[in-house]
Every structure is written in structure tokens, then in C-alpha cells.
Amino acid sequence: MPKQPPISEEQLRQQFEQLLALPDSDPQAVLLKDLLGSVLRLKVNRLDMLDLKILNRSLKEMRYAFRVFQPYRARRKVSIFGSARMSGDHPLYALARSFARLLSERGFMVITGAGDGIMRAANEGAGRDNSFGVNILLPFEQGANPAIIDDPKLITFKYFFSRKLFFVRESHASAIFPGGYGTHDEAFEVLTLLQTRKNNPHPVVLIDVPGGTYWRKWEDFVRENMLSNKLISPEDLNLFRIVDSAEEAVAEIERFYRTYHSSRFVKGLLVVRLQRRLTPGQVDALNQQFAHLCPDGKIEQRDALPQESDEPELLALPRLVVPYNRRSGGILHHQLIAAINDLPDHSPAEG
């Protein structure tokens, strides 16, 4: 993160006055004033110096990272995780490079941890124009790899939690290759956020070489120790898919966005944005299929809701508006996306 010159007291005073003069009808102004109030309350609370340093560094890093990603928000991105210790002659290195190359050829960008091994392979495969690197400051092992170093899309974080935020916030899919503690930490973080619906649905592919047993044995552990003891639910196994080729992994990601585009919640309703409008018959079929999961109403195809005006770039997309039942919400969300993507692509006139 480039070092910023200090702001003088006069500049600070002018910026305060400009912010306070903004009308409360401006939603961003309201949030910025609230943020400013939080900062001022820190003086009252008299936190420890280390606490203040953590807050200050985190805010600076996140502000900078949001600015770096912002121009690329219209492009889908895939976060790629895997061991930094994988040598360049390992079959998994070649597989990661091939996978990232195929993604870039289909218009995706990649986000890696900017380190060596699988991360370097992915940055090499995608190329600098299609790569982000979110590096972490460590006393060993994690200098930026040659494929991404000095690129303006390379961001270095001090804290893992802020780094993870951008892996999740900016990606539309997660691809996980074999790795160590860090890889498993990232894998379970992604799965936990999907399971608890703290992140929008997206595909997760666990990639190994043909005949590899790394993820198969991992899945055995999950089934035999988590599922059998009811520590997770059977539908949680649908949050990931194990594949053994670059082509299959890319196909899985593309399939997820065949018709589905994105989703959000609006006042108790699940709003599913689509790449194309469904036929009335297809909407009726979805209502029949998910009637038991929508006891409080039915699925309707509609235009954008007024509350979605804060995402103007998505207003033209058709929507499915779904009554959201929290008891079955996770099952509904995942299964509905799969069902939507399985529908044949007919024009509305065909019914």
C-alpha cells in the first residue's frame, strides 16, 4: 500500500466542514458522518495504543483495496487458493496454471494470495492483465511472486482478516487446490460464510489431479466425522464440488452463472437477478417444485424493486422475487439457483 502524505490541520478542518455540509438525503453522506462519529468516540473511549494502530492500519488497507478493485467490479473473478510450497515441476502447478489460463480466456479474472506455488501458477496462467494479488506480510515465505510483483493490482495486507474480506467480497467463485493450514483455513472460511449465508452463493471447486486423493480423503473426513455426528447438515455437502481437471472446474463455474446472475435480500424477500427472462411456464414449474419451501407466498418474476436503486448497473436484469422462510432459506437459495440454471433457454413466446 503506497504511503500517503499526512493531511494538514487546515485540510482536515476543510474536509470536516465539507462532509458536515452534505445533506442527509445523501446515503453515502449519512454513512460517512456515522463513520466520523465512530472515530471521534475513540478519543472518549481511550483505547490502548495497539488497538488504535490495528484500527488505523485496517481502515487504510481496506480503503486502498476497495479503490483498487472498484474499476473491475463489472468483471467476474475467481479466488484461487493452494499451497505456496508447490514446486514448479509438480503436476498441480501445471494444473493451476492451465485452470487460470482457461478462466482468463472466458473473461474471468483471478485473485490469488500473490505468493509462490499454486498462487504463482495461477497468476502466470491468467496473466498480469487478468490477475489480482492480495499479499500478506509474514516474517517468512510470502513475498509477492514474479508474475504479479509491481503490478498496480497487487495489494499487501498486514492482517489476515482484512485480506480474507477481499478474497470473499470481490470474488464470484472459489477454487481450492491442495495445501496446508492456510489453505484449509481459507477453504473452511469460504464454506462457513456460504453455510451461514453471510456471503452470496457462489461455486466452490476443490481441484486435484486425475486420480488424486487429497480432496476425496478430506470429504471422507467431513462425512465420517462431521456429517455422521450431525455437526453439519446433508445439504452442506452441496456447497462444494470435487473435480480433477481444469476444464471441469471452469465448466462448473460457468454453469453456476448460466442463467443466475446474483441475489440480495430486500425486506424479507430473496431477490434473484437473472441473465435472461424466464417463461411463465418455467416460473410455474419453479413454484410447483419449491412450494414446500415457500409456505408464505409464491415466486414471482418482476422488474427491479425500488430498494435496488443503489445498484443501477443491475436494474435492467429480470428478477425472481421469492418469499424468504428463514427455516428453509439455505436449502431454498442453493436448490433454487441449481433449478434455474437447469431450465432450457427458451424465448418467452415459447411459454
C-alpha positions as CSV (number, residue, x, y, z in Angstrom):
1,M,0.0,0.0,0.0
2,P,1.6,3.3,-1.1
3,K,2.4,5.7,1.8
4,Q,0.1,8.7,1.8
5,P,1.3,12.2,2.7
6,P,-0.1,13.5,6.0
7,I,-3.1,15.8,5.9
8,S,-2.6,19.2,7.5
9,E,-4.9,20.5,10.2
10,E,-6.3,23.1,7.8
11,Q,-7.0,20.5,5.2
12,L,-8.6,18.3,7.8
13,R,-10.8,21.1,9.0
14,Q,-11.9,21.9,5.5
15,Q,-12.8,18.3,4.8
16,F,-14.8,18.0,8.0
17,E,-16.8,21.1,7.1
18,Q,-17.5,19.8,3.6
19,L,-18.6,16.5,4.9
20,L,-20.9,18.0,7.6
21,A,-22.4,20.3,4.9
22,L,-23.6,17.3,2.8
23,P,-27.4,16.7,3.1
24,D,-28.8,13.8,5.0
25,S,-30.7,12.8,1.8
26,D,-27.3,11.6,0.5
27,P,-27.0,7.9,1.8
28,Q,-23.2,8.0,1.5
29,A,-23.0,11.2,3.5
30,V,-25.0,9.7,6.3
31,L,-22.6,6.7,6.5
32,L,-19.6,8.9,6.3
33,K,-20.9,11.1,9.1
34,D,-21.6,7.9,11.2
35,L,-18.1,6.7,10.4
36,L,-16.6,10.0,11.5
37,G,-18.6,9.8,14.7
38,S,-17.1,6.4,15.4
39,V,-13.6,7.8,15.0
40,L,-14.4,10.7,17.4
41,R,-15.7,8.4,20.0
42,L,-12.4,6.5,20.0
43,K,-10.9,9.5,21.9
44,V,-13.6,9.3,24.5
45,N,-13.1,5.5,24.9
46,R,-9.3,5.9,25.3
47,L,-8.3,2.6,23.7
48,D,-4.9,1.1,24.0
49,M,-2.3,2.3,21.5
50,L,-2.1,-1.1,19.9
51,D,-5.9,-1.2,19.4
52,L,-5.8,2.2,17.7
53,K,-2.9,1.1,15.4
54,I,-4.9,-2.0,14.4
55,L,-8.0,0.1,13.6
56,N,-6.0,2.7,11.7
57,R,-4.0,0.2,9.6
58,S,-7.1,-1.9,8.8
59,L,-9.1,1.1,7.7
60,K,-6.3,2.4,5.5
61,E,-5.7,-1.0,3.9
62,M,-9.4,-1.5,3.2
63,R,-9.9,1.9,1.7
64,Y,-7.0,1.4,-0.6
65,A,-8.1,-2.1,-1.6
66,F,-11.6,-1.0,-2.4
67,R,-10.2,1.7,-4.6
68,V,-8.0,-0.9,-6.5
69,F,-10.9,-3.3,-7.1
70,Q,-13.6,-0.7,-7.9
71,P,-12.7,-0.3,-11.6
72,Y,-13.0,-4.0,-12.1
73,R,-16.3,-4.7,-10.4
74,A,-18.1,-5.5,-13.7
75,R,-15.8,-8.5,-14.3
76,R,-16.3,-11.8,-12.6
77,K,-13.4,-13.0,-10.5
78,V,-12.3,-16.3,-9.1
79,S,-10.3,-16.6,-5.8
80,I,-7.7,-19.3,-6.1
81,F,-6.2,-20.9,-3.0
82,G,-3.5,-23.5,-2.6
83,S,0.0,-24.3,-1.2
84,A,2.8,-21.8,-1.5
85,R,5.2,-24.7,-1.3
86,M,4.2,-26.4,-4.5
87,S,7.2,-26.7,-6.8
88,G,7.1,-25.6,-10.4
89,D,7.5,-29.1,-11.7
90,H,4.6,-30.5,-9.7
91,P,1.5,-31.6,-11.7
92,L,-0.7,-29.4,-9.5
93,Y,1.4,-26.4,-10.5
94,A,0.7,-27.1,-14.2
95,L,-3.0,-27.7,-13.4
96,A,-3.4,-24.4,-11.6
97,R,-1.7,-22.5,-14.4
98,S,-3.9,-24.2,-17.0
99,F,-7.1,-23.6,-15.0
100,A,-6.3,-19.8,-14.6
101,R,-5.5,-19.6,-18.3
102,L,-8.9,-21.1,-19.2
103,L,-10.6,-18.7,-16.9
104,S,-9.0,-15.7,-18.4
105,E,-9.9,-16.9,-21.9
106,R,-13.5,-16.9,-20.8
107,G,-13.4,-13.4,-19.4
108,F,-12.7,-14.1,-15.7
109,M,-10.1,-12.5,-13.6
110,V,-8.3,-14.3,-10.8
111,I,-7.4,-13.3,-7.2
112,T,-4.5,-15.1,-5.5
113,G,-2.6,-14.6,-2.3
114,A,0.3,-13.4,-4.5
115,G,2.7,-15.9,-3.1
116,D,4.7,-18.8,-4.7
117,G,3.4,-22.3,-5.6
118,I,-0.2,-22.5,-6.7
119,M,-0.6,-18.8,-6.4
120,R,2.3,-18.1,-8.7
121,A,1.0,-20.7,-11.2
122,A,-2.5,-19.1,-11.2
123,N,-1.1,-15.6,-11.8
124,E,1.1,-16.9,-14.6
125,G,-1.8,-18.7,-16.2
126,A,-4.2,-15.7,-16.1
127,G,-1.5,-13.1,-17.0
128,R,-1.0,-9.8,-15.3
129,D,-3.9,-8.1,-17.0
130,N,-6.3,-10.6,-15.5
131,S,-4.7,-11.0,-12.1
132,F,-5.0,-9.6,-8.6
133,G,-2.7,-10.4,-5.8
134,V,-3.7,-9.9,-2.1
135,N,-0.4,-10.5,-0.3
136,I,0.1,-10.8,3.4
137,L,3.1,-9.5,5.4
138,L,4.8,-12.5,7.0
139,P,8.3,-13.0,8.5
140,F,8.8,-15.8,6.0
141,E,7.6,-17.5,2.9
142,Q,5.2,-14.8,1.4
143,G,7.0,-12.3,-0.8
144,A,5.0,-11.4,-4.0
145,N,5.7,-13.8,-6.9
146,P,7.3,-12.5,-10.1
147,A,4.1,-12.9,-12.1
148,I,2.3,-10.2,-10.0
149,I,5.1,-8.1,-8.3
150,D,5.0,-4.4,-9.0
151,D,1.5,-4.7,-10.6
152,P,-0.9,-2.0,-9.5
153,K,-3.4,-4.7,-8.7
154,L,-1.1,-6.2,-6.0
155,I,-2.2,-5.2,-2.5
156,T,-0.3,-6.1,0.6
157,F,-2.2,-6.6,3.9
158,K,-0.9,-6.8,7.5
159,Y,-3.8,-8.7,8.9
160,F,-5.4,-11.9,7.7
161,F,-8.9,-10.8,8.5
162,S,-8.9,-7.8,6.1
163,R,-7.1,-9.9,3.4
164,K,-9.8,-12.5,3.7
165,L,-12.5,-9.9,3.3
166,F,-11.4,-9.1,-0.2
167,F,-10.9,-12.7,-1.2
168,V,-14.6,-13.1,-0.4
169,R,-16.1,-9.7,-1.1
170,E,-14.6,-9.4,-4.6
171,S,-14.9,-13.0,-5.9
172,H,-17.7,-14.8,-7.7
173,A,-16.2,-18.3,-7.3
174,S,-13.6,-20.1,-5.2
175,A,-11.1,-22.6,-6.5
176,I,-9.1,-24.5,-3.9
177,F,-6.1,-26.7,-4.6
178,P,-4.3,-28.9,-2.1
179,G,-2.4,-27.0,0.6
180,G,-1.5,-26.7,4.2
181,Y,-3.0,-25.0,7.2
182,G,-3.6,-21.7,5.4
183,T,-5.4,-23.4,2.5
184,H,-7.7,-25.2,4.9
185,D,-8.3,-22.0,6.9
186,E,-9.4,-20.3,3.7
187,A,-11.5,-23.3,2.5
188,F,-13.4,-23.5,5.7
189,E,-13.8,-19.7,5.9
190,V,-15.5,-19.8,2.4
191,L,-17.7,-22.7,3.3
192,T,-18.7,-21.3,6.6
193,L,-19.8,-18.0,5.1
194,L,-21.8,-19.8,2.5
195,Q,-23.3,-22.2,5.1
196,T,-24.4,-19.3,7.3
197,R,-25.5,-17.1,4.3
198,K,-23.1,-14.4,5.3
199,N,-21.9,-14.4,1.7
200,N,-23.8,-14.6,-1.6
201,P,-24.0,-18.1,-3.1
202,H,-21.1,-18.9,-5.5
203,P,-19.5,-22.1,-6.7
204,V,-16.7,-23.7,-4.8
205,V,-14.5,-26.2,-6.7
206,L,-11.9,-28.4,-4.9
207,I,-9.3,-29.2,-7.6
208,D,-6.9,-32.2,-7.7
209,V,-5.0,-34.0,-10.4
210,P,-6.7,-37.1,-12.0
211,G,-6.7,-39.9,-9.5
212,G,-5.6,-37.6,-6.7
213,T,-7.0,-38.4,-3.2
214,Y,-6.3,-35.2,-1.4
215,W,-9.9,-33.8,-1.5
216,R,-11.5,-37.3,-1.6
217,K,-10.0,-38.1,1.8
218,W,-10.9,-34.7,3.0
219,E,-14.5,-35.3,2.0
220,D,-14.4,-38.7,3.8
221,F,-13.3,-36.9,7.0
222,V,-16.2,-34.4,6.6
223,R,-18.7,-37.2,6.1
224,E,-17.4,-39.6,8.7
225,N,-16.7,-37.0,11.5
226,M,-18.9,-34.0,10.8
227,L,-22.0,-35.3,8.9
228,S,-22.3,-38.6,10.8
229,N,-22.2,-36.7,14.2
230,K,-24.8,-34.2,12.9
231,L,-22.3,-31.3,13.1
232,I,-23.3,-30.3,9.6
233,S,-26.4,-30.9,7.6
234,P,-26.6,-33.1,4.5
235,E,-27.3,-30.1,2.2
236,D,-24.0,-28.6,3.4
237,L,-22.2,-31.1,1.2
238,N,-23.7,-29.4,-1.8
239,L,-21.7,-26.2,-1.1
240,F,-18.6,-27.7,-2.9
241,R,-17.7,-30.0,-5.7
242,I,-14.5,-32.0,-6.2
243,V,-13.1,-32.0,-9.7
244,D,-9.9,-33.4,-11.3
245,S,-9.4,-31.2,-14.4
246,A,-9.1,-27.6,-15.3
247,E,-11.9,-27.9,-17.9
248,E,-14.3,-29.5,-15.4
249,A,-13.6,-26.8,-12.9
250,V,-14.2,-24.0,-15.4
251,A,-17.4,-25.7,-16.6
252,E,-18.7,-25.9,-13.0
253,I,-18.2,-22.2,-12.5
254,E,-19.7,-21.2,-15.8
255,R,-22.7,-23.5,-15.2
256,F,-23.4,-21.6,-12.0
257,Y,-23.9,-18.4,-13.9
258,R,-25.7,-19.9,-16.9
259,T,-28.9,-18.1,-16.0
260,Y,-28.3,-17.0,-12.4
261,H,-26.6,-13.6,-12.1
262,S,-26.7,-12.5,-8.4
263,S,-29.0,-12.1,-5.5
264,R,-29.8,-9.9,-2.5
265,F,-32.4,-9.6,0.3
266,V,-34.9,-6.8,0.4
267,K,-37.2,-6.6,3.4
268,G,-37.7,-10.3,3.9
269,L,-37.7,-11.2,0.2
270,L,-35.0,-13.0,-1.7
271,V,-34.4,-11.2,-5.0
272,V,-32.7,-13.4,-7.6
273,R,-31.3,-11.5,-10.6
274,L,-31.2,-13.4,-13.8
275,Q,-29.2,-13.3,-17.1
276,R,-32.5,-13.8,-19.1
277,R,-36.2,-13.7,-18.5
278,L,-37.9,-17.0,-17.8
279,T,-41.1,-18.1,-19.5
280,P,-44.4,-18.1,-17.5
281,G,-44.4,-21.9,-17.7
282,Q,-40.9,-22.0,-16.2
283,V,-41.9,-19.8,-13.3
284,D,-44.9,-22.0,-12.7
285,A,-42.7,-25.1,-12.6
286,L,-40.4,-23.5,-10.0
287,N,-43.4,-22.7,-7.9
288,Q,-44.5,-26.3,-8.0
289,Q,-41.0,-27.6,-7.2
290,F,-40.5,-25.2,-4.3
291,A,-44.0,-24.9,-2.9
292,H,-43.0,-26.7,0.3
293,L,-40.1,-24.3,0.9
294,C,-42.2,-21.1,0.2
295,P,-45.2,-21.6,2.5
296,D,-45.8,-17.8,2.8
297,G,-46.3,-17.0,-0.9
298,K,-45.1,-17.8,-4.3
299,I,-42.2,-17.0,-6.6
300,E,-42.8,-14.1,-8.9
301,Q,-40.9,-12.7,-11.9
302,R,-40.6,-9.0,-11.6
303,D,-38.5,-6.0,-12.6
304,A,-36.1,-4.3,-10.1
305,L,-37.6,-3.3,-6.8
306,P,-37.3,0.3,-5.7
307,Q,-34.9,-0.7,-2.9
308,E,-32.4,-1.9,-5.5
309,S,-31.8,1.6,-7.0
310,D,-28.4,1.6,-5.3
311,E,-27.2,-0.9,-7.9
312,P,-28.0,1.0,-11.1
313,E,-25.9,-1.3,-13.3
314,L,-28.2,-4.2,-12.5
315,L,-31.6,-2.6,-12.8
316,A,-32.3,-3.9,-16.3
317,L,-32.0,-7.6,-15.3
318,P,-35.2,-9.6,-14.7
319,R,-35.8,-10.9,-11.2
320,L,-37.4,-13.7,-9.3
321,V,-38.8,-12.4,-6.1
322,V,-39.0,-15.2,-3.5
323,P,-40.8,-15.1,-0.1
324,Y,-37.9,-16.0,2.3
325,N,-38.5,-18.5,5.0
326,R,-35.5,-18.5,7.3
327,R,-36.0,-22.1,8.4
328,S,-35.5,-23.3,4.9
329,G,-33.6,-20.4,3.5
330,G,-30.3,-22.1,2.9
331,I,-31.8,-25.1,1.1
332,L,-34.1,-22.8,-0.9
333,H,-31.3,-20.5,-2.0
334,H,-29.0,-23.2,-3.2
335,Q,-31.5,-25.5,-4.8
336,L,-33.3,-22.7,-6.5
337,I,-30.2,-21.5,-8.2
338,A,-29.5,-25.0,-9.4
339,A,-33.0,-25.4,-10.7
340,I,-32.9,-22.1,-12.5
341,N,-29.7,-23.0,-14.3
342,D,-31.2,-26.3,-15.4
343,L,-34.1,-24.6,-17.2
344,P,-33.8,-24.7,-21.0
345,D,-33.1,-21.4,-22.7
346,H,-36.4,-20.6,-24.5
347,S,-37.8,-17.3,-25.6
348,P,-40.8,-16.0,-23.6
349,A,-43.0,-16.6,-26.7
350,E,-42.4,-20.3,-26.4
351,G,-44.0,-20.4,-23.0
